[in-house]
Amino acid sequence: MKNIKLSSNGKVLLSCDKSATEVIIPYGVISICDCAFLECTSLTSIELPNSVTSIGDYAFEKCTNLTNIELPNSVTSIGDEAFSHCSGLTSIEIPNSVTSIGYEAFCGCSALTSIELPNSVTNIGDSAFGECTSLTSIELPNSVTSIGDGAFSYCSGLTNIELPNSVTSIGYGTFEKCTNLTNIELPNSVTSIGYGAFEKCTNLTNIEPPNSVTSIGDEAFSHCSGLTNIELPNSVTSIGDYAFWGCSALTNIELPNSVISIGKSAFSSCISLSEIKVDKGNKIYDSRENCNAIIKTGNNELVLGCRNTIIPNSVTSIGDYAFWGCSALTNIEFPNSVTSIGDGAFSHCSGLTNIELPNSVTSIGDSAFWECTSLTNIELPNSVTNIGDRVFKGCTGLVEVHIKSTLLAKDIAKAFYDMDLSKITLYVPIGMGYEYRHDSVFCKCKEVKIEK
């Protein structure tokens, strides 16, 4: 046959001439071999007969001038990356005979504007429609039970999607960076929202997970900067690490009584957050005394704060990253009950101008006040017996440091690593002036004075 090579029995199409522009595949061919038309960049038209049942992996990958293809009713499977990066493909009709769409089958088909999946499709493979940047909407049939990781990731033109009741989970990065997605309705069948499922969906403004959802995965809604509201149902038991990190428009959080686990930095860098409530029925967390914070009831650790937080007298520790990125926070008062401040607890609180640490604080974690650029002075009380690395790195407004602690200079110096100390006047306890002036870090201070 002209331009194509078939197997000896004529049932498998093995390859095609790279210069071919139009191809008609003869009846009797049942399979398009892996890579058969790979990088046939001149190909503009192809006709598949009703005898073809399978399209192999990479079969039409990078056929950049192919604009349209009609799959016959005989086709049951579309292989991995079968039409990947066919950047000229604007439409494709998938017949009722197809049950699964393979890994990256249409990934990078940047001109594809719409796709209609038949009721026969049960499985959409990982990244199947990833990077289809012109795709604006898609309707998934009720037959679909599985949507692969990254299936619609980087579909920046996608504005709306309806998921059928047959879908039970949303996987890793399924809708990651769908930057124009404004609305999505999750059916009652969904029980879990996976890692990075909606990460960087910057135009998503509201989401209501149904009562069936029990877990929200790590980074699930991370950097959804347009998200102003989220209603967590009473079914949710766990919220993963960084789940809502960087949701800069989110103003309030209400934690239901079902939540028993909140991951690291789950709501960090939510700079507009002003109101935090925990349902009174929750046995693991509370927001006692209307403190606008989330506190672990069992150990009195404050795990999340916001610009309006008032730390209750019963709190003994400020958890890791509790106020991370809370740039609207200007002042915070610590009660005498607080003994420890966790790693990165107030990191990137760029509006924080003043802080007074009580004599009860014994431990300050790594990077606790990193990049608090408006902080002008700090006093380390004599109760401090342990201090972490680079606690004050990036505190460029700091001009006065008062050290009351009797820790050795070399033990406190690590808190000021990688800093320009030339504008800072350092005040130290009586009898420790020589030690500080000759320390390799503190010798760079503007001046070392004895605290009176």
C-alpha positions in Angstrom: 0.0 0.0 0.0 1.1 3.5 -0.8 2.8 5.3 2.2 2.0 2.6 4.7 3.6 -0.7 5.8 1.4 -3.6 6.9 2.2 -6.9 8.7 2.4 -10.0 6.5 -1.2 -10.9 7.2 -2.4 -7.3 6.5 -4.0 -7.0 10.0 -1.5 -4.6 11.7 -0.4 -1.2 10.4 3.3 -1.0 11.3 4.4 2.3 10.0 3.8 5.2 7.7 6.0 7.3 5.4 6.9 10.5 7.2 6.1 12.6 4.1 2.6 11.3 3.7 -0.2 13.9 3.8 -3.3 11.8 3.4 -3.7 8.2 4.3 -6.6 5.8 3.8 -6.2 2.6 5.8 -7.7 -0.5 4.1 -10.4 -2.6 5.6 -9.1 -5.6 7.4 -6.5 -3.8 9.5 -7.4 -4.4 13.1 -4.6 -2.7 14.9 -2.5 0.5 14.6 0.9 -0.4 15.9 2.8 1.5 18.6 4.5 4.6 17.0 3.0 3.8 13.6 2.5 7.5 12.7 4.9 9.0 15.3 6.0 12.5 14.2 4.3 12.3 10.8 4.2 16.1 10.8 2.9 16.3 7.2 -0.1 14.2 7.8 -3.4 16.2 7.5 -6.0 13.6 7.0 -6.5 9.9 7.8 -9.4 7.5 7.4 -9.7 4.4 9.7 -11.9 1.5 8.6 -14.5 -0.2 10.7 -12.2 -3.2 11.3 -9.7 -1.3 13.6 -10.2 -2.2 17.2 -7.0 -0.8 18.9 -4.8 2.3 18.5 -1.4 1.6 20.0 0.8 3.7 22.2 2.3 6.8 20.6 0.5 5.8 17.4 -0.2 9.4 16.2 2.1 11.3 18.7 3.3 14.7 17.4 1.3 14.6 14.1 1.1 18.4 14.4 -0.9 19.1 11.2 -3.6 16.5 11.8 -6.7 18.6 12.5 -9.5 16.1 12.7 -10.0 12.3 13.1 -13.1 10.1 13.2 -12.6 6.9 15.1 -14.9 4.0 13.9 -17.3 2.1 16.1 -15.0 -0.9 16.1 -12.3 0.9 18.3 -12.3 -0.3 21.9 -9.0 1.1 23.2 -6.9 4.2 22.7 -3.3 3.6 23.8 -0.9 5.7 25.9 0.1 9.0 24.3 -1.8 7.9 21.1 -2.6 11.4 20.0 -0.2 13.2 22.4 0.9 16.7 21.2 -1.2 16.7 18.1 -1.2 20.4 18.4 -3.4 21.0 15.3 -6.1 18.6 16.3 -9.3 20.6 16.9 -11.9 17.9 17.2 -12.2 14.1 17.7 -15.2 11.8 17.9 -14.8 9.0 20.3 -17.2 6.1 19.5 -19.4 4.2 21.9 -17.1 1.2 21.7 -14.2 2.8 23.6 -14.0 1.9 27.3 -10.7 3.5 28.3 -8.5 6.4 27.3 -4.9 5.8 28.0 -2.1 7.7 29.7 -1.5 11.1 28.1 -3.7 10.0 25.1 -4.5 13.6 24.1 -2.0 15.4 26.3 -0.8 18.6 24.6 -3.5 18.8 22.0 -3.5 22.5 22.4 -6.1 23.3 19.7 -8.7 20.8 20.9 -11.7 22.9 22.0 -14.2 20.3 23.1 -14.5 16.6 23.6 -17.5 14.4 24.0 -17.0 11.1 25.8 -19.5 8.3 25.2 -21.3 6.3 27.9 -19.0 3.4 27.3 -15.9 5.1 28.8 -15.2 4.0 32.4 -11.6 5.0 32.8 -9.7 8.3 31.9 -6.0 7.7 32.2 -3.3 9.9 33.9 -2.8 13.2 32.1 -5.1 12.0 29.4 -6.2 15.6 28.5 -3.4 17.5 30.2 -2.2 20.7 28.6 -5.3 20.9 26.3 -5.2 24.6 26.7 -8.1 25.4 24.3 -10.5 23.0 26.0 -13.3 25.1 27.6 -15.7 22.5 28.8 -16.2 18.8 29.1 -19.1 16.6 30.0 -18.2 13.3 31.6 -20.7 10.5 31.2 -22.1 8.5 34.2 -20.1 5.5 33.1 -16.8 7.1 34.2 -15.6 5.6 37.5 -12.0 6.5 37.4 -10.2 9.8 36.5 -6.5 9.5 36.5 -3.9 11.8 38.1 -3.4 15.0 36.2 -6.2 14.0 33.7 -7.1 17.7 33.0 -4.1 19.4 34.5 -2.9 22.7 32.8 -6.2 23.0 30.8 -6.0 26.7 31.2 -9.1 27.4 29.1 -11.4 25.1 31.1 -14.1 27.2 32.8 -16.6 24.6 34.0 -16.8 20.9 34.5 -19.5 18.6 35.8 -18.5 15.3 37.4 -20.9 12.4 37.3 -22.1 10.5 40.4 -20.0 7.5 39.4 -16.8 9.2 40.4 -15.6 8.4 43.9 -12.2 10.2 44.1 -10.3 13.1 42.5 -6.7 12.1 42.1 -3.3 13.7 42.2 -3.3 17.0 40.3 -6.4 16.2 38.3 -7.3 19.8 37.7 -4.0 21.4 38.6 -3.4 24.8 37.1 -6.8 25.0 35.4 -6.4 28.8 35.8 -9.8 29.8 34.3 -11.9 27.2 36.2 -14.5 29.2 38.0 -16.9 26.5 39.1 -17.0 22.8 39.8 -19.7 20.7 41.3 -18.6 17.7 43.2 -21.1 14.8 43.3 -22.1 13.0 46.5 -20.2 10.0 45.4 -16.8 11.7 45.9 -15.1 10.6 49.2 -11.6 12.0 48.7 -9.9 15.0 47.1 -6.3 14.1 46.3 -2.9 15.7 46.4 -2.9 19.0 44.4 -6.2 18.2 42.8 -7.1 21.9 42.3 -3.7 23.4 43.0 -3.3 26.9 41.4 -6.9 27.1 40.1 -6.5 30.8 40.6 -10.1 31.8 39.4 -11.9 29.2 41.5 -13.9 31.4 44.0 -16.0 29.0 45.9 -16.2 25.3 46.5 -18.6 23.2 48.5 -17.4 19.6 49.0 -20.3 17.2 49.5 -21.1 15.4 52.7 -19.5 12.3 51.3 -15.9 13.8 51.4 -13.8 12.5 54.3 -10.3 13.6 53.3 -8.8 16.6 51.6 -5.3 15.8 50.4 -2.0 17.6 50.6 -1.9 20.8 48.5 -5.5 20.0 47.3 -6.4 23.7 47.0 -2.9 25.2 47.3 -2.5 28.7 45.7 -6.2 29.0 44.8 -5.7 32.7 45.1 -9.3 33.6 44.1 -11.0 31.3 46.6 -13.0 33.4 49.0 -15.1 30.8 50.6 -15.1 27.1 51.4 -17.6 25.1 53.3 -16.2 22.0 55.0 -18.8 19.4 55.5 -19.2 17.4 58.7 -17.9 14.3 57.0 -14.3 15.6 56.6 -11.9 14.0 59.1 -8.5 15.0 57.7 -7.0 18.0 56.0 -3.6 17.5 54.4 -0.3 19.4 54.5 -0.5 22.7 52.7 -4.1 21.9 51.6 -5.1 25.6 51.4 -1.6 27.2 51.4 -1.6 30.6 49.7 -5.4 31.0 49.3 -4.8 34.7 49.7 -8.5 35.7 49.3 -9.9 33.3 51.9 -11.4 35.3 54.7 -12.8 32.7 57.1 -12.6 29.1 58.2 -15.2 27.1 60.1 -13.8 23.7 61.2 -16.5 21.1 61.6 -16.6 18.7 64.5 -15.6 15.7 62.4 -12.0 16.9 61.7 -9.5 15.0 63.7 -6.3 15.8 61.8 -4.9 19.0 60.3 -1.7 18.8 58.3 1.4 21.0 58.3 0.8 24.5 57.1 -2.7 23.6 55.9 -3.9 27.2 55.9 -0.5 29.0 55.9 -0.1 32.2 53.8 -3.9 32.8 53.7 -3.2 36.5 54.1 -6.9 37.7 54.2 -7.9 35.3 56.9 -9.6 37.2 59.7 -12.1 34.8 61.3 -11.5 31.2 62.5 -14.1 29.1 64.3 -14.1 25.5 65.4 -17.4 23.7 66.0 -18.0 23.2 69.7 -18.6 19.5 69.2 -15.0 18.9 67.9 -13.1 16.8 70.5 -9.6 17.4 69.0 -9.6 21.1 68.3 -11.2 24.2 69.7 -11.3 28.0 69.3 -11.8 28.8 73.0 -12.8 32.3 74.1 -13.5 33.3 70.5 -9.8 33.6 70.0 -9.9 33.4 66.2 -7.5 30.5 66.2 -7.4 26.7 66.1 -6.0 25.1 69.3 -5.3 21.4 69.9 -7.4 20.7 73.0 -5.2 17.9 74.3 -1.9 19.8 74.6 -3.0 23.5 74.3 -1.0 24.1 71.2 -2.1 26.9 68.9 -1.9 25.4 65.4 -3.4 28.2 63.3 -3.8 31.9 63.8 -4.8 34.9 61.8 -4.6 38.7 61.9 -7.3 38.9 64.6 -6.1 36.1 66.9 -6.0 36.7 70.6 -3.9 34.0 72.3 -5.7 32.6 75.3 -4.0 32.3 78.7 -4.2 28.5 78.5 -2.1 28.2 75.4 1.3 26.7 76.1 2.9 26.5 72.6 2.6 28.2 69.3 2.8 25.4 66.7 5.1 25.2 63.6 4.0 27.7 60.9 0.9 28.7 62.9 1.0 32.3 61.6 3.2 31.7 58.5 2.7 34.4 55.9 0.2 36.4 58.0 1.3 39.7 56.5 -1.7 41.6 57.9 -0.7 40.8 61.5 0.8 43.9 63.1 0.9 43.0 66.8 0.5 39.9 68.9 0.5 39.5 72.7 1.8 36.4 74.3 0.4 35.3 77.6 2.7 34.0 80.4 1.5 30.4 79.7 3.4 30.2 76.4 6.7 28.2 76.8 7.6 27.4 73.2 7.4 29.0 69.7 7.6 26.5 66.8 9.6 26.5 63.6 8.5 29.2 61.2 5.7 30.2 63.6 5.7 33.9 62.5 7.8 33.6 59.3 6.9 36.1 56.6 4.7 38.2 58.9 5.9 41.3 57.1 3.5 43.7 59.0 4.5 42.6 62.5 6.1 45.7 64.1 6.4 44.7 67.7 6.7 41.6 69.7 7.1 41.0 73.5 8.2 37.5 74.6 7.2 36.7 78.1 9.6 35.2 80.7 7.9 31.9 80.3 9.3 31.2 76.8 12.1 28.6 77.0 12.3 27.5 73.3 12.2 29.3 70.0 12.2 27.2 66.8 14.1 27.5 63.5 13.1 30.5 61.4 10.4 31.5 63.9 10.5 35.2 62.8 12.1 34.8 59.4 11.3 37.7 57.0 9.4 39.8 59.6 10.7 42.9 57.8 8.8 45.5 59.9 10.1 44.2 63.2 12.4 46.9 64.7 13.4 45.5 68.0 13.4 42.2 69.9 14.1 41.1 73.5 15.1 37.6 74.3 14.0 36.9 77.9 16.3 35.1 80.4 14.0 32.1 80.3 15.2 31.2 76.8 17.3 28.0 77.0 17.0 26.8 73.4 17.0 28.9 70.2 16.9 27.6 66.7 18.8 28.5 63.5 18.1 31.7 61.5 15.3 32.7 63.7 15.5 36.4 62.6 16.9 36.0 59.1 15.4 38.6 56.7 14.3 40.9 59.6 15.8 43.8 57.7 14.1 46.5 59.9 15.7 45.3 63.1 17.8 48.0 64.8 17.8 46.8 68.5 18.3 43.4 70.0 18.1 43.0 73.8 19.5 39.7 75.1 18.5 38.8 78.6 19.2 35.1 78.3 22.5 33.8 79.8 23.0 31.4 76.9 26.5 31.6 75.4 27.0 34.0 72.5 27.8 31.1 70.2 24.5 29.4 71.1 22.4 32.5 70.3 24.5 33.5 67.3 22.9 30.8 65.1 19.6 32.7 65.4 21.2 35.6 63.5 23.1 33.6 60.8 23.1 35.1 57.2 22.1 38.5 58.4 23.4 42.0 57.9 23.9 43.2 61.5 25.6 46.5 60.7 22.5 48.5 61.7 21.8 46.6 64.9 22.7 47.8 68.4 23.0 44.7 70.6 22.4 44.9 74.4 23.8 42.0 76.4 23.9 41.0 80.1 26.6 42.3 82.5 29.8 40.3 82.2 29.1 39.1 78.7 30.2 42.1 76.7 33.7 40.7 75.8 32.2 37.3 74.7 29.7 39.0 72.3 32.1 41.6 70.9 34.5 38.8 69.9 31.9 36.4 68.6 32.3 35.8 64.8 28.6 36.8 64.2 27.9 39.5 66.7 31.2 41.3 66.1 29.5 42.7 63.0 26.9 44.6 65.0 26.9 48.3 64.8 27.5 48.4 68.6 27.5 46.0 71.5 26.3 47.5 74.8 25.8 46.3 78.3 22.1 46.0 79.3 21.5 48.2 82.4 
